[in-house]
């Protein structure tokens, strides 16, 4: 009987996986959705936004585009940068990201329509037969041998001033535009991004980043600041670290100095100290009681004999 149950379990598992594979392969998209076109440009900015969204929401299962390093699931997730996947229209991809199916979740509630289109713009950057689905109006930056990032602080207007330039192969210094930058402030448990909505250099390669007026610093208002190019693939790891007085002067409180569960031994809660002390006292009392009564037990044993 047990042998038959094992056989039936194996057969059911095979049927389930086969059914999932058939469902994944036969994914019909309505013609109304298939003919949908992106309303956004295939610009550097949009591709950069799409890359961020892809890395956060898609990479864990599908892997890096064109790398064929998807998670080993059954059925195997598609390589979204492969030509076999990108033969689909933008509308088909948008529909599948929105609705999901089988093991793939739906992103209709978790990703905005704009973010989904940004992901498609990023995937299209790998398409060798890239269809021009939107007007590309951006100006491409010239190829540079070296890139330089200069950062200044405007204390009066409470701003971070960044200037991104590069030196061409002919030695000419040029401004690099439409490149995404990030301004990060070191906090207790990581980095806080204070870049804001406009995170791209202008035609002069410059970007002004308003610094929050209510962000705490140390006692003098100093904050550890890092300004960097978001995409390391563009010009390598390019960043500038500095200390500025843009923060609000604050007397920092060490959480370990508070009388709390996470405090040091000297600052542990009173009830924990008392509980521990009473426990130790109780254990030693029992030990001494046993030692004290050991001679009496021996005498009692001799009397019985």
C-alpha positions in Angstrom: 0.0 0.0 0.0 2.8 2.4 0.9 4.6 1.5 -2.3 1.5 2.4 -4.3 1.1 5.8 -2.5 4.7 6.7 -3.4 4.1 5.9 -7.0 0.9 8.0 -7.1 2.7 10.9 -5.4 5.5 10.8 -8.1 2.9 10.7 -10.9 1.0 13.7 -9.4 4.2 15.7 -9.1 5.1 15.0 -12.7 1.7 16.1 -13.9 1.8 19.3 -11.8 5.2 20.3 -13.2 4.1 19.4 -16.8 0.9 21.5 -16.4 2.9 24.4 -15.1 5.3 24.2 -18.1 2.4 24.0 -20.5 0.7 27.1 -18.9 4.0 29.0 -19.0 4.5 28.3 -22.7 1.0 28.9 -23.8 0.5 32.5 -22.7 -2.0 34.2 -25.0 -2.1 38.0 -24.9 -5.2 39.8 -26.1 -4.8 41.7 -29.3 -5.8 45.0 -27.7 -3.0 44.6 -25.2 -0.5 43.3 -27.8 -0.8 46.4 -29.9 -0.2 48.8 -27.0 2.8 51.1 -27.5 4.9 52.8 -24.9 4.2 56.5 -24.4 7.8 57.1 -23.1 11.0 57.9 -24.9 13.8 55.3 -25.0 16.1 57.8 -23.4 19.1 57.3 -21.2 17.1 58.5 -18.2 14.3 56.1 -18.7 16.6 53.2 -19.4 18.5 54.0 -16.1 15.2 54.1 -14.2 14.1 50.8 -15.8 17.4 49.2 -14.8 16.9 50.2 -11.2 13.4 48.8 -11.2 14.5 45.6 -12.9 17.3 44.9 -10.4 14.8 45.4 -7.5 11.9 43.4 -8.9 13.0 41.0 -11.6 16.6 40.1 -11.3 16.1 37.6 -8.4 14.2 35.2 -10.6 15.1 36.1 -14.2 18.8 37.0 -13.6 20.8 39.6 -15.5 19.6 40.2 -19.0 21.5 38.3 -21.7 23.5 36.3 -19.0 21.1 33.3 -18.9 21.6 33.0 -15.1 17.9 32.8 -14.1 16.9 31.1 -10.8 16.7 27.3 -11.3 12.9 27.0 -11.1 10.5 24.8 -13.0 9.6 26.0 -15.5 12.8 28.1 -15.9 12.2 31.9 -16.0 13.0 33.5 -19.3 16.1 35.5 -20.0 14.4 38.9 -20.5 17.4 40.2 -22.5 17.4 37.4 -25.1 16.2 37.9 -28.7 13.8 35.0 -28.3 12.0 37.0 -25.6 12.4 40.4 -27.2 10.6 39.4 -30.4 7.4 40.2 -28.5 5.9 43.6 -28.8 6.1 46.2 -26.0 2.4 45.6 -25.3 2.9 41.8 -24.8 5.7 42.4 -22.3 3.7 45.1 -20.5 0.6 42.8 -20.3 2.7 39.8 -18.9 4.4 42.0 -16.3 1.1 43.4 -15.2 -1.0 40.2 -15.0 1.6 37.6 -14.1 0.9 33.9 -14.4 1.7 30.6 -12.6 4.9 31.2 -10.6 5.3 34.7 -11.9 3.5 37.3 -9.6 1.4 40.1 -10.9 2.9 43.6 -10.6 -0.3 45.5 -11.3 -0.6 46.7 -7.7 3.0 46.9 -6.8 4.5 48.7 -9.8 3.1 51.8 -11.5 2.4 51.8 -15.2 5.3 54.2 -15.7 7.7 51.9 -13.9 6.6 48.9 -16.0 7.3 50.9 -19.2 10.7 51.9 -17.8 11.6 48.2 -17.3 10.6 47.6 -20.9 12.8 50.5 -22.1 15.7 48.9 -20.2 15.0 45.5 -21.8 14.8 47.1 -25.2 18.4 48.4 -24.8 19.5 44.7 -25.3 17.4 44.3 -28.4 19.5 44.0 -31.5 16.5 44.6 -33.7 15.4 47.5 -31.5 12.1 49.0 -32.7 11.8 52.7 -32.4 8.8 52.8 -30.1 9.3 56.4 -28.9 11.1 59.5 -30.1 14.7 59.6 -28.9 15.5 63.2 -28.3 18.5 62.9 -26.0 22.0 63.9 -27.1 24.5 61.1 -26.8 27.6 62.0 -24.8 30.9 61.6 -26.7 33.2 58.7 -25.8 35.6 59.7 -23.0 38.8 58.2 -21.7 38.4 59.7 -18.3 35.4 61.2 -16.4 35.7 63.7 -13.6 33.1 64.5 -10.9 33.5 67.8 -9.0 31.3 68.5 -6.0 30.9 71.9 -4.2 28.6 72.9 -1.3 26.5 76.1 -1.5 26.0 76.8 2.2 24.0 79.9 1.5 21.3 78.2 -0.5 21.7 74.8 1.2 22.6 72.9 -2.0 25.0 70.3 -3.3 26.6 71.4 -6.7 27.9 68.6 -8.9 29.7 69.0 -12.2 30.4 65.9 -14.4 33.0 66.2 -17.2 35.0 63.9 -19.3 38.1 64.0 -21.5 37.6 62.7 -25.1 40.1 60.5 -26.9 41.4 63.7 -28.6 42.0 65.3 -25.3 39.0 67.7 -25.3 37.2 68.4 -22.0 33.4 68.0 -22.4 30.4 68.2 -20.2 28.5 64.9 -19.7 24.7 65.4 -19.7 21.7 63.2 -18.8 23.8 61.1 -16.4 22.1 60.1 -13.2 23.9 61.1 -10.0 23.1 60.1 -6.4 23.7 62.1 -3.2 24.0 59.8 -0.2 24.2 60.8 3.5 25.7 58.4 6.0 23.3 57.4 8.7 23.3 55.0 11.7 22.2 52.0 9.6 23.2 52.8 6.1 23.0 55.5 3.4 20.1 57.9 3.0 19.5 59.1 -0.6 18.8 62.8 -0.7 19.0 63.3 -4.4 15.3 64.1 -5.0 13.3 63.8 -8.2 15.7 65.6 -10.6 18.8 63.4 -10.5 20.3 64.0 -14.0 23.0 66.4 -15.2 21.9 69.2 -17.5 23.4 70.2 -20.9 26.3 71.7 -19.0 27.0 68.5 -17.0 25.8 70.2 -13.8 23.2 69.2 -11.2 22.0 71.1 -8.2 20.7 69.0 -5.4 18.7 70.8 -2.6 19.7 69.4 0.8 17.0 68.7 3.3 16.7 71.5 5.9 15.7 69.1 8.7 18.4 66.4 8.4 20.3 66.0 11.7 24.1 66.2 11.7 26.6 65.9 14.6 27.0 68.6 17.2 28.4 71.1 14.6 26.0 70.0 11.9 28.5 68.0 10.0 27.3 65.1 7.7 29.2 62.5 5.8 28.2 63.0 2.2 28.9 60.8 -0.9 28.0 62.0 -4.4 28.4 59.4 -7.2 27.4 58.3 -10.7 24.6 55.8 -10.2 25.6 53.5 -13.0 29.1 52.1 -12.6 28.9 50.7 -16.1 29.2 54.2 -17.6 32.4 55.5 -16.3 33.5 53.0 -13.6 33.1 53.7 -9.9 33.1 57.5 -9.9 32.3 59.1 -6.5 33.3 62.0 -4.3 33.2 61.8 -0.5 33.2 64.9 1.7 32.1 66.2 5.1 29.8 69.3 5.0 27.9 71.4 7.5 24.6 71.1 5.8 23.0 69.1 8.7 21.1 70.4 11.7 23.4 70.6 14.8 22.3 67.7 17.0 23.6 66.2 20.2 23.6 62.5 19.2 22.1 60.0 21.7 23.9 56.7 22.0 21.1 54.1 22.1 23.5 51.8 24.1 23.6 54.4 26.9 19.9 54.1 27.6 18.6 51.7 30.3 17.0 49.3 27.8 17.1 45.6 26.7 19.8 46.5 24.1 21.9 48.6 26.6 25.3 47.6 28.0 25.6 45.6 31.2 25.7 48.7 33.4 22.5 50.1 31.7 20.4 46.9 31.6 16.8 47.3 32.9 16.5 47.0 36.7 14.1 44.1 36.5 16.6 42.1 34.5 19.4 42.8 37.0 17.1 41.8 39.9 15.9 38.7 38.2 19.5 37.6 37.4 20.7 38.4 40.9 17.8 36.5 42.5 18.4 33.6 40.2 22.1 33.4 41.1 21.3 33.8 44.8 18.7 31.0 44.6 21.1 28.6 42.9 23.9 29.3 45.4 21.5 29.0 48.3 20.6 25.5 47.1 24.2 24.5 46.7 25.1 25.7 50.2 22.0 24.0 51.6 23.1 20.7 50.1 26.7 21.1 51.4 25.5 22.1 54.9 23.1 19.1 55.1 25.6 16.6 53.8 27.0 15.7 57.3 23.5 15.3 58.7 22.7 12.9 55.9 25.7 10.8 56.7 24.8 10.7 60.4 21.2 9.7 59.5 22.6 6.9 57.3 24.8 5.6 60.1 21.9 5.6 62.7 19.8 3.5 60.3 22.6 1.1 59.9 
